Amino acid sequence: YTTASKQLQNSRMPVCTLLPCMHCRLQDQLVTFMALAEGTSSMLCNKPTLHTQTAIAVVQQLLPQVHFSISTQPADANRDAASLQLYLIECRGAGLRGVSYS
């Protein structure tokens, strides 16, 4: 971890500072894993896609104990006006665990 951390600090490339961390085509793929995980998961992204909204609706039907929330985040002054709005998708997961066959 320390080596990776030092490399990021020495890098000239900004890591997740001006752009959303989650690509729009990955959002919906992560919804299921967020729902199954224990605790609260979150991802920062542009406006949630229709696929993401559908995945959230389906997961909430299948796992009623799972709760998702989507909130807007403050705009970053370094970004251009067309892409200022960011969203935070948070999920309180089900905390499911694997089955033991022993």
N, C-alpha and C positions, 0 to 999 in steps of 0.2 A: 504494500500500500504506500509506503513512504516513497519508494522510487517513482511510482506513478504520480503521486502528489507533487514531487519535485519537478518531474517532467512537465506537468501541466502548468506549474508556476513559472517555469522557464520558457514555456511556449509563447510564441507571439500571436497565436491564434486564440481569439476569445472563445471560451467554452460556455455555451448557453447563456450569453449575456444579452445579445440583441435579437436573437431568434427564439421562437418557442422550442422547448426541448423535444417535444413529441411531434413527429411528422404526421400530417393529416391522414396518411394511409396506414399508419400504425395504431392510431387511436382506438379504433373498434376492435383490433386484435387483442389489446391489453385489457379491455373491459372484463372479460371472463376471468383472467388471472387476478385482477384487482378484487373481483367479487369473491373468489375462492380463498384469497389470502386472509390471514389473521390480522386484525388491527385496521388502521387507516392507511390507505394508499392514495397517492395523488399524482397527477400529471399536468404539466403546463402546456397549453397548446393554443393554436388559433381557434376560431369558432368550431365547435364540435360538428362533425359531418353528420349527414343523415344516417349513414351506416352506424356511427357511434351512438347516436340517439336511439336507433332501433336496437342495437346490442344492449344498451342499458335497460330499455323497456322489457326486452325478452328475459334478461337476467333477473330483473326484479319480479317478473311473473314466476320464474322457476325457483328463485331463492328469496322469499318474502322478507327474510331477516336482513337482507343486504340493503344498505341505503346509499344512494348516490346523491351528490349535490354538485351543481355547476355554478361557479361564480365568476364574475368579471374581475380582472386584475387591473391595477393602475397602469396607465400608459407610460412607456419609457420615452423620455424626451429625445433619445438618440435614434429612434426609429422613424421611418417616414410615415406621413399621416395616413396613408392607405392601409397600413398594417399595424396600427397602434394597439388595437384591442386584443388582449390576451385573455384566456379563460383557464381557470383551475378546476379540473374535474377531481373530486374527492369521493372515495368509497370506503364505507365501513363494512369490511368483508365478513364473510361467514365463518372464517377460521376452520375450514374443513381440513381434516388430516387423512392421510393415506390409510388403507386397511392393512392390518397386520395378519399375515397368513401363517403365523407360527403356532 
